[in-house]
Amino acid sequence: MIDNPRSPRVRAVAKLAKRSAREETGYFLVEGPQAVAEAFAYRPDLAIDLFITRHALDRSGDFGAASAGIEPELVTDAVLEAMADTVTPQGVVAVFAHHDQSVDSLLDRAPRLLAILDEIRDPGNAGTIIRAADATGADGVVLTGRHVDVFNPKVVRSTTGSIFHLPIAQNGPLGAAIAAVREAGLQVLAADVKGDELPRVRDLLPQPTAWLFGNEAHGLTDEALELADRVVRLPIYGHAESLNLATAASVCLYESAFAQRAPR
């Protein structure tokens, strides 16, 4: 039983909330029963450690850690609170290794639907869009420009396990990503208020598509819009000033998913 919240090992785990520590070690935090269960179910090969309270172990078991060759380590509530990024952790914290992919390796899978997130800074938006991409059956997510780290604890929590379900590439320039995507046979549709209303361009949606989404506050730059094959906007029929980025991205991805799966 680990019972000292100030021990070097506990501090090392807690440091993974910081980007510098994640980049140095190649590890990141996974918190909560749902996310930990998804992590061990889909990527047990990336598991490093599992820390769990007695109550959580009795309630949920070891989440398949033993099958992955990981011995669960019992910790006190105080230790778990010291390790976790959340204010009220749910009894379990795991450490997993990064699973970055390059854009080229992602495109080797012959994707039909991708999300490209350029200059996304908000962890909640990034995580929610990754979750939406997973739900719509998208084949991957690409983060470009100066963006939030996909292994940020808040991003990981917002994905609710989806970060382990689909390939994610990050840290490349937007222009190179779009060039590679287009060479792989996908059209690029940029979501922006300057574009054509989505219902008017539905004939494009059955095609293999990479949706391009921009920064929450500033949207896509003119240079980014010029890289797209078409600029598309969601019409607002009520009185809302605008849509949240993650909501708009979810609608766009689902529209493509519907079109690509429609009976021929």
N, C-alpha and C positions, 0 to 999 in steps of 0.2 A: 504493500500500500504506500503510495507516494502521498505524504501528508504535510510537506513543507512548501508553502506557496512561494518561498524565496529561494528555493534550490536552483542551482545552475540549469538543470534540465528543464524545469518549469519555465524559467526565464527564456531559455532558448526557444521553446515552443511559442511563448507569448510574443517574442520578437517577430514571428512570422506575420504578424499583423502589419508590419512595415515592409514596404517594397524593397528596400535595400537588403533586408535579411532574406526575403524570398529570392531575390536575384543571386545573392551570395550562395545560398544553400541549394536552390532548385526545388524547394519544398513550399507547400502552402497549407493553410488551415481549412478543414471541412468541419462544420459545426451542425449539430442537431441530428436527431434520429433519421429524418427523411433523407437529407443530403448524404449522410454517412452510409445509409443502406444502399442508395443508388451508386455511390462510389465503389463499394465493395462488390456490388452486383455486376457493374459494367467494366470497371477498371481495377480489379484486384491486383494486377501486376504493378500498379503504381503505389500501392499501400506501403507506408513506412512505419506508422505507429497508430495505436488506438488507445485513448485514455478514457476511462469510463467510471462512473460512480457505481457503488454496489446496487443502489436502487435501480439505476438505468439498466445494469446488467441483468438483474432479476426480472425486469419488466420486458426487455427487448432482446436479450441474448447478446451474442458478440458480433452480430451483423455479418457473419460469415468471415470474420477476421481469421479465425483458426484455419479455415480452409485455404486462406491466402498465405498461410505461414506466418501470421502476425499474432503474437501472444498479447491479449488485452491486458492493459495495466490499470489496476484499480487505483483511483485517486479520491481524495476527499472533495466535498463540495467547494471548499475554499481553494483548493488547488485548481479545480476545473474553472472556477471563476477567474483565477489569475491567468490561466492559459487562454481562455476564450476572448474573442473580440466583442461578443454580445454582453449586454448588461445582465441578462438573466439566461444563462446557458441551460440547455435541456439535458444535461447529464452525460454528454458524450462529445469528445473532440478527437478528430483524426488528423494525421499528417499524411499528405500524399505528395508524390513527385509531380513536377510540371509535366504537361504533355503538349507542349507547343508543336505546331505543324507549320511547314512552309506553305505558301500559296500554291506552289507547284505540286506538292504532294497531295494537297486537297483536290486540285484539279485533275490529278491522275485518276480520281474516282468517277470521272465523267459526270459531274453534277448537273442537275437540271434547275435547281433553285438555291440561290445563295443570298446572304445578307452581307453587305459591305458597310461597316460603320466607320465613318471618317471623323476624327477629332471628337469622339464621344468622351465626355468627361464625367458624367454622373454614373456612379456605380449601380444605382437602382435601375436606370434606363438600360445600361449595357446588359445587366443580368436578365432583365425582363425581356429584352429583344432576343437574347440567346434562348430563353425559355420558349418564346413564341416561335422562333425558327425551328426548334425541336418539335414543337406541337404541330407545326404545319408540314413536317416532313422535309424541311430544307436539308440540303446536303452539307452545309457548313456555314461558318461565319468568319468574316475577315475584318480585323480592326486595323485601321491605317492612321497615319499622322500621329499627333500627340494625343494619346488617349489614356483612359483609365486602364490600369493593369487588370487583365482578365482574371488573375488569381487574387485580386483584392478580396478580403473576406466578405465585404458587402456585395460584390458582384457574385461571388460563389453562392452566398445565401439566396440572392435574388433569382438565381437560375433553378433553385430547388432540385438540384441533381442533374439538370440538363447539360451542364458543363462536361459531364462524363459521357453524354450520349452522342455527340456529334463533333466533328473536327473543327478546331478553331485555330486560325492563323492570325498572328499579330506582329506589329512593329515594322511593317513595310510601308513604303511610300504609296500614296493613292494611285499615281499615274502608272506605276509598274504593275500594281494589282489589277487595274482595269485593263491594261494591255494584255496581261496574261489571261484574264477572264474572257476577254473578247476572242483571243486566239483559240481558246478552248471551245468556242462556239456559242457563248452566251451573249445575249443582248444585255445592255446596261440601262436600267430605268432609274432615274434619279427622282426621289420624292422631294418636291419643293413647291411652294405656293405660286411660283412663276409658271408652272407647267399647265398642260392640258388636263381637264378633269378626267379622272380615272374611268368613269363609265364610257367616255368617248374613245378610249384606247383599249377596250377589252379584247379586241381582235389580236392584240399583241401578246396577251397574257399566256396563251398555251405554249409559247416558245420557251426554250431554256433561258432563264432570266437571273441576273444578279441585280437585286435592288440596292440602291445606294442611298444611305441616310446620313445626314450631317449633324453638326454640333447642335445641342439642345437650345442654346441661346442665339446662335448666329446662323444656323442652317448651313447650307453648302455654299462655298465661294463660287464666284462666276467661273473661275478656272475649272473647278470641279464639275460644274454643270456642263461646261463645254466638252468634257470627256464622255458624257452620257450619250446614248443613242436617242433617248427621249426623256423629257422632263414631265413628270406627272404629279398632279395634286389631288388630294381628297376634297371633294366639295363639302361645304358646311351648310346644311339646310336649316339649321336653327340659328340661335343667336350667340353661340360660343365664339370667343375671339379666335381660338385656335385649338388644335389637338395636342395633347402630350405626345412627345416623340415615340415613346414605346407603344402607345395606342395606335398611332398612325402606322408605325412599322408593322404591327400585328395585322392591321387591316390589309395592307399591301401584300404581305406574305400570304395571307389566307386567300386573297383574291387570285393570286397566281396558283396556289395549291388547288383551289377549286377548278380553275381553268385547265390545269395540266392533268387533272384526274377526271375531267368530264367524259362521259361516254362518247365514243367517236361514231 
